[in-house]
Amino acid sequence: MIDPNFAKKVTEGKGDTILHKISPETVESNYYFYPSDVWSLGVTFFLAATDKHPFKGNNGQEIIKSIKTDEPLRLNSSDQTLNYIVNKSLTKNLYERITLDEIDEILSKV
């Protein structure tokens, strides 16, 4: 889910929105894991629901540092299902993060 022109955009100072979608495990290891897609989905839903990013930072370095060290802002909307999915999507430990199958199961019951 990372833009193919990512490096160019970051170099030009235009990649801050993209940086928010990079999972902690990708930041730490530079490797992609399937749970990283769930992270990106959680960031996208959070942004759509709040018009804010779940991590603060004025530039790329601050955003990356925030992803590595800070807890994300919590979604607190009136929709408890959305809150659960987004907040579990932004769990830093990839082994504790909600899976796409779990999201599908939750949404099939709504």
VEXDREN-2710 file (C-alpha; in Angstrom, 1 decimal):
% VEXDREN-2710
k/r/px/py/pz
1/MET/0.0/0.0/0.0
2/ILE/3.0/2.3/-0.2
3/ASP/3.1/4.6/-3.2
4/PRO/5.8/3.5/-5.8
5/ASN/7.1/7.1/-5.9
6/PHE/7.5/7.1/-2.1
7/ALA/11.2/7.9/-2.0
8/LYS/10.9/10.7/-4.5
9/LYS/8.0/12.3/-2.6
10/VAL/9.8/12.0/0.8
11/THR/12.9/13.6/-0.7
12/GLU/10.8/16.4/-2.1
13/GLY/9.1/16.9/1.3
14/LYS/5.8/15.6/-0.1
15/GLY/5.7/12.2/1.6
16/ASP/4.4/13.0/5.1
17/THR/0.9/11.6/4.4
18/ILE/2.5/8.4/3.1
19/LEU/4.8/8.1/6.1
20/HIS/1.8/7.9/8.4
21/LYS/0.8/4.7/6.7
22/ILE/4.1/2.9/7.3
23/SER/3.7/0.3/10.0
24/PRO/6.1/0.1/13.0
25/GLU/7.5/-3.2/11.8
26/THR/8.3/-1.8/8.4
27/VAL/9.9/1.3/10.0
28/GLU/12.1/-1.0/12.2
29/SER/13.1/-3.6/9.6
30/ASN/12.4/-2.2/6.2
31/TYR/10.5/-5.4/5.4
32/TYR/6.9/-5.6/4.4
33/PHE/4.6/-7.9/6.3
34/TYR/0.9/-8.6/5.5
35/PRO/-0.2/-7.0/8.8
36/SER/1.3/-3.8/7.5
37/ASP/-1.7/-3.6/5.1
38/VAL/-4.0/-3.7/8.1
39/TRP/-2.0/-0.9/9.7
40/SER/-2.3/1.2/6.6
41/LEU/-6.1/0.5/6.5
42/GLY/-6.4/1.6/10.1
43/VAL/-4.5/4.8/9.4
44/THR/-6.7/5.5/6.3
45/PHE/-10.0/4.9/8.3
46/PHE/-8.7/7.0/11.2
47/LEU/-7.9/9.9/8.8
48/ALA/-11.3/9.5/7.1
49/ALA/-13.1/9.6/10.4
50/THR/-11.2/12.4/12.1
51/ASP/-9.4/14.4/9.3
52/LYS/-6.3/13.8/11.5
53/HIS/-3.4/11.4/11.5
54/PRO/-3.0/9.0/14.4
55/PHE/0.6/10.1/14.9
56/LYS/1.9/13.6/15.3
57/GLY/4.9/15.1/13.6
58/ASN/5.8/18.2/11.6
59/ASN/8.1/16.4/9.2
60/GLY/9.1/12.9/8.1
61/GLN/11.6/12.3/10.9
62/GLU/9.2/13.3/13.6
63/ILE/6.4/11.1/12.1
64/ILE/8.7/8.1/11.9
65/LYS/9.9/8.7/15.5
66/SER/6.3/9.0/16.6
67/ILE/5.3/5.7/14.9
68/LYS/8.3/4.0/16.6
69/THR/7.8/5.5/20.1
70/ASP/4.3/6.9/20.7
71/GLU/1.0/5.3/21.0
72/PRO/-1.4/6.3/18.3
73/LEU/-4.3/8.6/19.0
74/ARG/-7.4/6.5/19.7
75/LEU/-10.5/6.7/17.6
76/ASN/-13.5/7.6/19.7
77/SER/-16.4/7.9/17.3
78/SER/-20.0/7.1/18.0
79/ASP/-19.6/3.9/16.0
80/GLN/-18.1/1.3/18.4
81/THR/-17.5/-1.2/15.7
82/LEU/-15.4/1.3/13.7
83/ASN/-13.6/2.3/16.9
84/TYR/-12.7/-1.3/17.6
85/ILE/-11.5/-2.1/14.1
86/VAL/-9.4/1.1/13.7
87/ASN/-7.9/0.9/17.2
88/LYS/-7.0/-2.8/16.8
89/SER/-5.6/-2.1/13.3
90/LEU/-3.2/0.4/14.9
91/THR/-1.9/-2.0/17.5
92/LYS/1.9/-1.7/17.3
93/ASN/2.6/-5.4/17.9
94/LEU/1.9/-7.0/14.5
95/TYR/1.1/-10.3/16.3
96/GLU/-1.6/-8.7/18.3
97/ARG/-3.0/-6.6/15.5
98/ILE/-6.4/-7.5/14.1
99/THR/-6.4/-9.5/10.8
100/LEU/-8.3/-8.9/7.6
101/ASP/-10.2/-12.1/8.3
102/GLU/-11.2/-10.8/11.7
103/ILE/-12.3/-7.5/10.2
104/ASP/-14.3/-9.4/7.6
105/GLU/-16.0/-11.4/10.3
106/ILE/-16.9/-8.4/12.3
107/LEU/-18.3/-6.5/9.4
108/SER/-20.3/-9.5/8.2
109/LYS/-22.3/-9.2/11.4
110/VAL/-23.1/-5.5/11.1
END
